[in-house]
Every structure is written in C-alpha cells, then in structure tokens.
Amino acid sequence: MTTTSASYASTTIGSTSTSSSSIVDVNHPFYLHPFDSPGMQLTSVILSESHYNQWCRSMEIALSSKLKLGFVDGTCVKPVSTSPLFLHWIRCNNMVTSWLLNSISVEIRNSVVYMKSAMDIWIDLATRFAQSNVPKLFQLRSEISHLTQENLLIAGYFAKFRAVNDELECMVTKPRCTCAFCKCTVNANLDAYEQDVKLSQFLMGLSEQFTGIRGQILMMTPLPSLSQCYSLLLQEENQRSVALSSSVVP
C-alpha cells in the first residue's frame, strides 16, 4: 500500500504528539531502525555504466522493504520546516542518499554526491542510464536468440537464460483481457503460448550432447514447464557424470 508523508503528518505512537517533535511508528516511512546506518550497502549490485535495470530493480526491492521507496519516487513529500516531521524527513532523506551512494561506482558517485535529495540522484541516474524500451528490447531479444550452452553446465546455462528472460519480462507489458465478468481463456492461452516459446528457445541453445533428451521433451504432451525441463536435463547431466566416473579404470 502506497502512503505519503502527508497521510502520516499526525501519526505518533499511542496517537500522542508534542509541540517540538513527533515519534514515528515502526510502520511509518520516516522511521529508522536502530541498525540502519549510512554505511549500509542494500544490494550487492553496484551501478556502473551498464546493467542499470538490474541495479534499479534491486534498489527498488531493498528500499521498499525498508519503507523508503517514497524518498526516490516522490511520494514521501518533504514537510514544511515548521512541521514536527521535518527533521525526520531530513534524516531519512540523508540515509537513503547514503544508501544510493554506496551502491554506485566511484566514477558515477562523484557526479551525484552534491545533489540535495535522494530523489534528485534517482532521477538523474535514470535519465543518464535507463535505455529506451525499443533498443533495449532489441538487445535482449537478440541475446536470447543467440544464447547457447557452449561449455556451460545445465545450471549455468539455465541461470543465464532465465536472467535475460526475466529482464525482458520486466520491460514488456503483456496484452491481457480486462473485460468485466469475462470467462474466456485468452489470458491462459497467452501464458501457455509464452511458456512454449521460452521452452523452445531454451532447448534450441542446448549443446549436441542433449539432442536425445531434447527430442524426448519435445514429444511430451503437454509440454513441461521451463523449470520441469531444467530438472529433466539436470538429471540427465548427473547420470552422465556418474556413468563417466564409473567407467574410468584406476
């Protein structure tokens, strides 16, 4: 549930307030946990000249878990200087600013360190590094079409394939049936078609050693999901490893 600082303007513990300060509740976006510190790094993804989308998604999840996403998307509005929540907003804004600075490379950090608010930094980074949808979609679709297993194990190939597909899904808005009281199966059919396309793309990138089991999977009715396909291939890979190790004579 999205909330703004205005809706919390009179929120205090026990519904009490003082003339000089306000004690915010633990569910208030202005609340800071005792373990929160400016030196924290909320995500392991460090923003550089690339992978902005992955960094942005990681930071959104981390900030949302701390109820601080409003400080970068503009929903936590800065109170007037006479408000008892003014100092709370300043503290939280500075804390979020520190978290952002800790998650970007030194070169980029030097260009945003003097900005006054976390939202200013967020908007500036989005303007500079967020690619428009069309070129990025072209890049991701091209990457998927040329993605092959090569020398990777099944686990490594699946992780690489899944990462590209998940990023693509975040950028594409799926067509959905929104008719009121609709009982059609359009949405289910679209989901099934999308899963079949993913499965086909994944199987096409497998190395030649999995040609046999790939044919078996394609003959299944109904087709397995991508996760089920991964499980079958992983079992096949493990069986081959066991057979190879047992055939070696000391």
N, C-alpha and C positions, 0 to 999 in steps of 0.2 A: 504494500500500500504506500503510495507516494504521499509524502507530507511536506509541508513548507514550514519555514520558521515562523510565519505569521500565525499558523494554526497552533503553534506551541508558545505563543507570546506570553500566555499566562500560566503555563504548566509548571508546577512545582511539586516537590514531594509532599504528600499529605494535603495538597491543594492549599498550601500556605505560601506567602511571599513576604519579602521585606522591602523596604524602600531603597536599599542600597544594592542588593544583589538578588539573584534568583538561583535556587538549587534545582538543577535539571534532573529529571528522572532518567533511569538507565535506558529507557526506550526513546529518549529524546535525541534527535540528531546532533545536538550540541553537547551531549555527554561524552566525556573522555574517560576511558578505563584507566585505572592506576598503572597498568602495564603498557599503555600506549606511550610511545616515545618518539621524538623526531628522528632518531637514528634507525627506526624500523624499516625493513625492506619488505613491502607487502607481497611482491611477486618475484619469482626467480627470472622472469623475462625482463631483460634490460633493453630499453629502446635505443636503437641505433638508426642508421639510415634506411634500414629495411625492417620487415615484419612489424609494421605499425599496428595492423589489425589484430595480431596475436597479443601484442602488448596492451592495446586498448581494451580488449575483451578481458584479459587477466586483471587489469586495474579496475574495471567496472565491477567484476565479481568481488574483488577484495574490498573496495570502498563500500559496496552495497552491504557486505556482511558486517561492516562497522557503522552502518547508517550514515555514511559520509558522502554518498554519491551526489547528494544535493549540492555539495560545495563545488562540484565541477560542472554539473548540468544546469545550474542556475535556480534550482527550486528552493534552496536554502538562502533566502534573501537576507542581505546584511541589515540588521536592525538600526534604527536611529541611535545616535550617540547617547541619548538620554534613556534609552531602554535598559532595563536590568540585564537583558540578554546580550547586550552589545559586546562586553568583554568575553563572554562565552563564544560568540561568533568569531572574534579575533583569534582566540586561542585555537579553535578548531580549524579555521582557515590556515593558520600558520602550520598546524600539524599536518594537514592534508598537503600543503605546499611542500613540506619537508619529505613526505612520502613520495610525492611525484618526482622531486629532485633526486631521491635515492634510487629511482627506478629507470633513470635515463643515463646515457653515456656522458662522459665528461665534456665532450665537444658540444653536445646539444645543451647540456646543463648550463654552460657558460652563457648561452644566448637567451636563457629564460630566467636566470636566477634573480634578476632585479624586478621582475614583474610583481605587482602588488597583491594579486589574489590567485588562488588555485584555479579558478575558472579561466582567468586570462591565460595561464600556462596551458590548460587543457585545450582551449580554443586555438591557440597559436600552434600547438603541435598537430592538431587535427588539420588545420589549414595547410601546414607545410608537408605533412607526410601521408595523409589519407588520400589514396588514389581514387579517382572517379571510378564508378562501377564498371563501365564498359571496358577500359583497358585491363583492369584487374580481373574481370570475369574472363576475358580472352586469355590472359596469362594462366589462370587456374585451369580452365578447360583444356588449354594446350598442354599443360603439365600433366593432367590426368591422362590424356590420350597418348602421351609418350612415356608414361611411367611403366617401368618394367622391374622385375625382381632382380635380374642380373645375379650378383653374388650374395645377395642378402638372404638371410633365413626368412622363413614364413612370418615370424613375429615382427621382424624389422620391416619387411615389405608391407605387411598389413598396417603397421603403425604409420608408415609414410603415406600410404594410400588413404587411410582414414583421416589423417590430418588435413590433407588437401581437400577432401570431400567435405569435411566439417566446416572449413573456412569458406568453401563455396556456398554451402547451405546458409551460412550466416548472412551472405550478401544477396541471396536470391529470395524474392518474395514469391512463394508458391501460389498458383491460382487455386482458390478454394470456393466451393459452393456455399453461399451465405443465405440462401433462401430460407425464410421463416417456415418452420414445420416441414422442412424438406426431408423426404425419406429416400432420396436417390442414393446411389452408391458411387457418385462421381469422385468424392474425396478418397474413398477407399481404393478405387481403381487407379487414381493418380499416384497414391502412395505405393501400391503394388508395382505399378509400371516403373516408378523411380527406383525401387529396390532391385528390380530385374536389370535395369540399366547399370546400376552400381556393381551388381554381381558380375555382369558380362565384362565390364571394364576391368574389374579385379582379376578375373580369370584370364583375360587376354594378356595380362602382363606377367603371368607365371612363366617360369623357365620350362624348358622342354622336358625335364625330368618328371614333371607333374602332368604330362599330357594324358596319361591313362586315367587318373582320378578326375582330371578336369572333364573328360568325356563322360564319366560316370555321374558327376554332379549335374552336368547339363541335361542328362537323361532323366533326372528326378522329376516327379510330378507330385505336388507342386515343387517349384524350385526352392531350395533352402534360403534362409536369410544370409546376409553377409557374415554375421557372427557365426552361424552354424557352418558355413563354408570354411571359415577360418579354422574352426575346431576340427573339421574333417581333414584339412590339409596338414594341420599340426600333428594329428595322429599319424598320418602317412609319413611325415618327415621323421617322427620319433621312431616309427617301425623300421624305417630305412637305416637310421643311425644304429639301432640295436642289431639289425641284420649285418651291417657292415662291421661292427665291432666284434661280433661273434664269429665272423668268417676270417678274421685275422689270426694267423697261427703264430705263437711266440717262437 
